[in-house]
Amino acid sequence: MSKIGYSFKIEDEDVVAKVTGRALRISPKWSIELAREVTGKKLTQAKDYLDDIIEQRRSLPLKRFKKGVAHRSDLVKTDAGRYPKKASQYFLELLESAEKNAEYKGLDVDKLYLKHVVAQRGPILRGFRSRAYGRASPSNTQTTHVQIILEER
């Protein structure tokens, strides 16, 4: 099996914890927006933020994929926002896994920050939906690769 690299160069392996999710069945659009929003936050703040999105207490501001999206009153610098529940749940699972990796390495969980979070398009899972008169329409599933690197500061 081939080695999967990270898109970020790590100088000191002793103060970081890494996790990656490959071919997750979540939308790349919402994953890219989530990655942009949680990068640089403290681990506890990022987990609270994702919980708020799942419970629809806070909306995710959309900066790139916002055409035709309704405005949200809780946003400050931008108007368009959504509540990507499924992507937030996957991100939360990855953050918890990264936290466990950090505990295993002996890092202090209270001092962890999200140093690098990136979401990239993964392979498209091809499928089809049967139609009338023996025809078929494509029913493809988008996938996403997510990489998270936590750093102790």
DAHUSUL-V919512 format. One record per helix or strand of 3 or more residues. SS is the DSSP state (alpha for helix, beta for strand). FROM is the first residue (numbers start at 0). LEN is the number of residues. Records with the same first field share a line. If there is no record, write none. Layout:
BEGIN
SS->FROM-LEN / FROM-LEN
END
This chain:
BEGIN
alpha->12-3 / 27-11 / 42-12 / 84-21 / 108-3 / 131-3
beta->15-9 / 79-3 / 111-10 / 127-3 / 135-3 / 143-9
END
